Amino acid sequence: MDAVIKVSPEEFDKNLFDKIKLLLKNSSDSKIVIEISSKENIFEEPDSEYWSKINASIKELEEGKGIVFTMQELDEYLDKHFPR
């Protein structure tokens, strides 16, 4: 499973780490990447590369390869699939 979790600085806390740990509970070969960026940084890469990534992400979502969660939906997903 691939997941991209975008949060505001206010949401970045121990509670979020606990949720991520639940997602990783049964995944021994996972990799975690933390990227800190601001809206200004998004335009540092060439337009073609940016749009290529956007289009690839859209295609993956259309093929059912991704799941988009709000924080509330993430809580519900974790409660259902990873009981505490």
C-alpha positions as a Markdown table, in Angstrom:
| # | Residue | x | y | z |
|---|---|---|---|---|
| 1 | Met | 0.0 | 0.0 | 0.0 |
| 2 | Asp | 1.2 | 3.5 | -0.8 |
| 3 | Ala | 0.0 | 6.4 | 1.2 |
| 4 | Val | 0.6 | 10.1 | 1.1 |
| 5 | Ile | -0.4 | 11.9 | 4.3 |
| 6 | Lys | -0.6 | 15.7 | 4.1 |
| 7 | Val | -1.1 | 17.5 | 7.3 |
| 8 | Ser | -0.9 | 21.0 | 8.7 |
| 9 | Pro | 1.7 | 21.8 | 11.3 |
| 10 | Glu | -1.1 | 21.7 | 13.9 |
| 11 | Glu | -1.9 | 18.1 | 13.0 |
| 12 | Phe | 1.7 | 16.9 | 13.1 |
| 13 | Asp | 1.8 | 15.4 | 16.6 |
| 14 | Lys | 2.2 | 12.1 | 18.5 |
| 15 | Asn | -1.3 | 11.1 | 17.7 |
| 16 | Leu | -0.5 | 11.2 | 14.0 |
| 17 | Phe | 2.6 | 9.1 | 14.5 |
| 18 | Asp | 0.5 | 6.5 | 16.4 |
| 19 | Lys | -1.9 | 6.3 | 13.5 |
| 20 | Ile | 1.0 | 5.8 | 11.0 |
| 21 | Lys | 2.4 | 3.1 | 13.2 |
| 22 | Leu | -0.9 | 1.3 | 13.0 |
| 23 | Leu | -0.8 | 1.4 | 9.2 |
| 24 | Leu | 2.8 | 0.0 | 9.3 |
| 25 | Lys | 2.0 | -2.7 | 11.9 |
| 26 | Asn | 1.9 | -5.6 | 9.4 |
| 27 | Ser | 4.3 | -4.2 | 6.8 |
| 28 | Ser | 8.0 | -5.1 | 7.3 |
| 29 | Asp | 9.2 | -3.8 | 4.0 |
| 30 | Ser | 7.7 | -0.3 | 4.2 |
| 31 | Lys | 9.6 | 3.0 | 3.8 |
| 32 | Ile | 8.6 | 6.3 | 5.4 |
| 33 | Val | 9.5 | 9.6 | 3.9 |
| 34 | Ile | 8.8 | 12.9 | 5.6 |
| 35 | Glu | 8.9 | 15.9 | 3.4 |
| 36 | Ile | 8.5 | 19.4 | 4.6 |
| 37 | Ser | 7.4 | 21.8 | 1.9 |
| 38 | Ser | 5.6 | 25.1 | 1.6 |
| 39 | Lys | 3.4 | 26.2 | -1.3 |
| 40 | Glu | 6.3 | 28.2 | -2.7 |
| 41 | Asn | 8.4 | 25.1 | -3.1 |
| 42 | Ile | 5.9 | 23.4 | -5.4 |
| 43 | Phe | 7.1 | 25.6 | -8.3 |
| 44 | Glu | 10.8 | 24.9 | -8.0 |
| 45 | Glu | 10.6 | 21.9 | -10.3 |
| 46 | Pro | 10.1 | 22.3 | -14.0 |
| 47 | Asp | 6.5 | 22.5 | -15.2 |
| 48 | Ser | 6.8 | 19.3 | -17.3 |
| 49 | Glu | 8.0 | 17.3 | -14.3 |
| 50 | Tyr | 5.3 | 18.7 | -12.0 |
| 51 | Trp | 2.5 | 18.0 | -14.4 |
| 52 | Ser | 3.9 | 14.5 | -15.2 |
| 53 | Lys | 3.7 | 13.7 | -11.5 |
| 54 | Ile | 0.2 | 15.1 | -11.2 |
| 55 | Asn | -1.0 | 13.1 | -14.2 |
| 56 | Ala | 0.6 | 9.9 | -12.9 |
| 57 | Ser | -1.1 | 10.4 | -9.6 |
| 58 | Ile | -4.5 | 11.0 | -11.2 |
| 59 | Lys | -4.0 | 7.9 | -13.4 |
| 60 | Glu | -3.2 | 5.8 | -10.3 |
| 61 | Leu | -6.3 | 7.0 | -8.5 |
| 62 | Glu | -8.4 | 6.3 | -11.5 |
| 63 | Glu | -7.0 | 2.7 | -11.6 |
| 64 | Gly | -7.9 | 2.3 | -7.9 |
| 65 | Lys | -4.3 | 2.3 | -6.7 |
| 66 | Gly | -4.9 | 5.0 | -4.1 |
| 67 | Ile | -7.1 | 5.9 | -1.2 |
| 68 | Val | -7.8 | 9.5 | -0.2 |
| 69 | Phe | -8.7 | 10.1 | 3.5 |
| 70 | Thr | -9.7 | 13.0 | 5.6 |
| 71 | Met | -8.2 | 12.7 | 9.1 |
| 72 | Gln | -11.7 | 11.5 | 10.4 |
| 73 | Glu | -11.8 | 8.9 | 7.7 |
| 74 | Leu | -8.3 | 7.7 | 8.6 |
| 75 | Asp | -9.4 | 7.3 | 12.2 |
| 76 | Glu | -12.4 | 5.2 | 11.0 |
| 77 | Tyr | -10.2 | 3.1 | 8.7 |
| 78 | Leu | -7.7 | 2.4 | 11.4 |
| 79 | Asp | -10.4 | 1.5 | 14.0 |
| 80 | Lys | -11.9 | -0.9 | 11.5 |
| 81 | His | -8.8 | -2.6 | 10.2 |
| 82 | Phe | -6.4 | -2.2 | 13.1 |
| 83 | Pro | -8.3 | -2.4 | 16.4 |
| 84 | Arg | -6.4 | -1.0 | 19.3 |
